[in-house]
Amino acid sequence: MSRVCELTGKGPMTGNNVSHANNKTRRRFLPNLNDVTLQSEALGRGIKMRISAAALRSVDHRGGLDKFLAKAKDTELSARVLKVKKEIQKSGGNAVEAAVSE
């Protein structure tokens, strides 16, 4: 399982551990990923995803998964979430179109 957020594309970053003696050794900074089930109003079901805590706050701030995906760039989304986005647009796209027009 890759350590990449499915909504924002955030992944591991690299940096240094710096000791008191100023010795530097390489390390990885991993994103804070959580397994969550987000509810889609248009589809009427939950979708399991592995997303970062920051993405979870963004989804909540924008008013739900449908509105978040309406404004999200396709390049940042994973292939699985892109399929969900297209499903939402096909089905009752009213919620998605209303989110875009806001």
N, C-alpha and C positions, 0 to 999 in steps of 0.2 A: 504494500500500500504506500503510495507516494505521499510525501509530506508537503502537499500543495493544496491551498484553499480552492474549492471548486467554483466559488463565486468571484473572488478577487484575483486569483492567480498568485497570491503571496506564497513564497517558498522559503527554503533555508537561505540564510546569509552567512558570510564568513567574517571572522574578525580575529582578534588576539586576546588570549588571557595574559594579563600583565601582572606579574608578581610584585611584591614589595621591593625586591631588588631590581625591578624593571626588566626582568626576563620576559620575553614574548614567545608564546607558543600558540599555534593556530587552533581555532575552535569554530564551532558552528552555532549560530543562533537559529533555533527552530521556531516556526510560527505556532501560536497557541491554537491548535486545531481541536474541534469538538465534533462528535457525531450527533447530529440533530435531525429531527423530522419536522420539516416546515409544511404548513398547511397551504394548499393552493385553493383559493376561492373559486376560480374559474373551472378547475378540474374537479373540485369537490373531494380531494384526497390529499394524503400526506406524501411528501417526497423526502426520502432519506438522503442526507448530504454530509460531507465532511468539510466544515467551513471554519474559518478563524473566528475568534471572539469579536474582533473588530467588524467582520462582515455580518455577524449576527446582530450587532448593535445597528449597523447600517440598514439591514432588512427591517428591523423594528422601527427605525426612524422614518423610513420611507413609507411605512404603512402596510407591510406584508410582502410576501414573496412575489406575487404577481406584479406589483408596482415596481419592485426592485429590478426584476428581470426586464421590464419594459424600458427602463432607462439604462440598463447595463450594456456595456460594449461587448460585442460578440467575441472579440479577440481575448478578453480576460476570462470568459466562461469556459468550463471544461466541455468536452464533447457530450457527456451525459446530460449536463444542464442545458446545453443548446437544444437538445431534443425536447426537453421539458418546456423550454421557452417557445419553441415552434408549436408544440401541442396547445399551449395556453393561447397563442395567437389564433390557432385554427378554431378551437372551441370558443366559448363565449368571450371573444376578444374585447367586449365592452369595457371591462375593468382595465384592460391593458391600454386601450385607446384613450380612456378617460385619464389615465395616469400620464400618458404622453402629452396630452393637451394642456395639462396643468402647468 
